[in-house]
Amino acid sequence: METVASPLPECSPPPDSPPATPVRAGNAATQPAWWRRLLRSGSGLALAIEGEHLSVMVVRVRPSHVRLLGWKRFPSVADRPASVVGSEILQFLRDLGAARLAAHVLLPREATIVRLVHLPGIAEKDLLPAVELQLEALHPYSDHPVSFGAVRVGKSDSVLVGICREEVVDRWIAFFTEAGIKLAAIRISADVFHQAVRVLRTPPPGFLSSAGTSGEGIELYGESPVRPVYSALLYAPPAHAAERARAELRIPADPSHQGEHLSGLDTLLPAPESVEQGEIAKRDLPLYATALAAATAFPQPSVNLLPRTCAREVTGPSFCQPCCWLLF
C-alpha cells in the first residue's frame, strides 16, 4: 500500500487553467549568466535533524565552483545537554572559520507537510496573511497549533507552503537557543531543493529526481510547467513511486532512468570541486542542498518556519556578506 508523508493531497492546478502539453523530462542543466552566479555566491551553514543525530555542513559557493568546507555528524543529541552539543558544534565551526554564520535548519521530510496553492492577485506583503486565512484546510492537525511558512514560486501565482506542528518547531528553537547556535531559518526540503538546483545552474523545464530515502520511503522532487514544485515521500517501490510522480508532473518517463534507476538530485546540483567532497555531498543530499540554498550574498525569499515574532531574538544581528569576499 502506498502512503504519502503529506496526509492530504496537494492542491491541483486551478480549474480554469488551460490543459498543459506534456513536456519531455530531462536532467540537463545549463549555466546562467555570470552575474546571476555572482548573486548566488557566499557561504552557507546547514544543520539537518536526522532521527537522534544532528548533521552539520558548511559550503562556500563562488561563481565558478563550490567548495565543501566541512561536514560532521553529532550523534545522540537528544540524550545530551544542548549546551554540550552546542559547544562541540561551535568549536567545529570555529575550526572552519564559519562561526559567524547563522544556521539554516532542515526539518525531517516526514515531520512536514508541503502544499502548493494558487493565489492570483496577492501582493507580496499580503502573502502570509492570505495563506493563514486558509491554513486550517491545508493540514490535518485540527487539535494542534502549527507553524508555517510560504513563498511565491518564481513570478507565478503558485505559492509553496510548508507546515509543521508548532511543538516540533518550538522544541528545536529551544534546543538551538540553549546551544548558542544562531538561526537564520527553519526550512523544508521542497523549498531547499527548489533553490539549490538554481545555484550556478538553470534546471530543465521538466524533471523528476530522487532526493534520497527516509526509512523505507523514497523522497522525490520534481518540477514541470504544470506543477512548478513537486515534493513527496512515498512508501512504494521506486518504479511505482516514479510513475505516480510523473503523472502528477505530466512528464513522460525517461527511458534511461526508470524504476530503481531514477536519476538522483545530485545530477542537478553543482558538484563540489573534489571527488572526496562530492562523495560526502552525495551521502547526504538534503543537507548539501540546504547548505547551497543558505550560501547567498543576499537574502533569498524562502519558506521559513521560524516564528516572525521571535526571529530577531533567536537569530541575533544579521550578517551581511560584503562584496570584498572576492579578495579572499
Secondary structure by P-SEA (a helix, b strand, c coil): cccccccccccccccccccccbbbbbcbbbbccaaaaaaabbbbbbbbbcccbbbbbbbbbccccccccccccccccccccaaaaaaaaaaaaaaaccccbbbbbbcccccbbbbbbbbccccccaaaaaaaaccccccccccccccbbbbccccccbbbbbbccaaaaaaaaaaaaaacbbbcccccaaaaaaaaaaccccccccccccccccccbbbbbbccccccbbbbbccccaaaaaaaaaaaacccccccccccccccccccccccccaaaaaaaaacaaaaaaaaaaccccccccccccccccccccccbbbbbccccccc
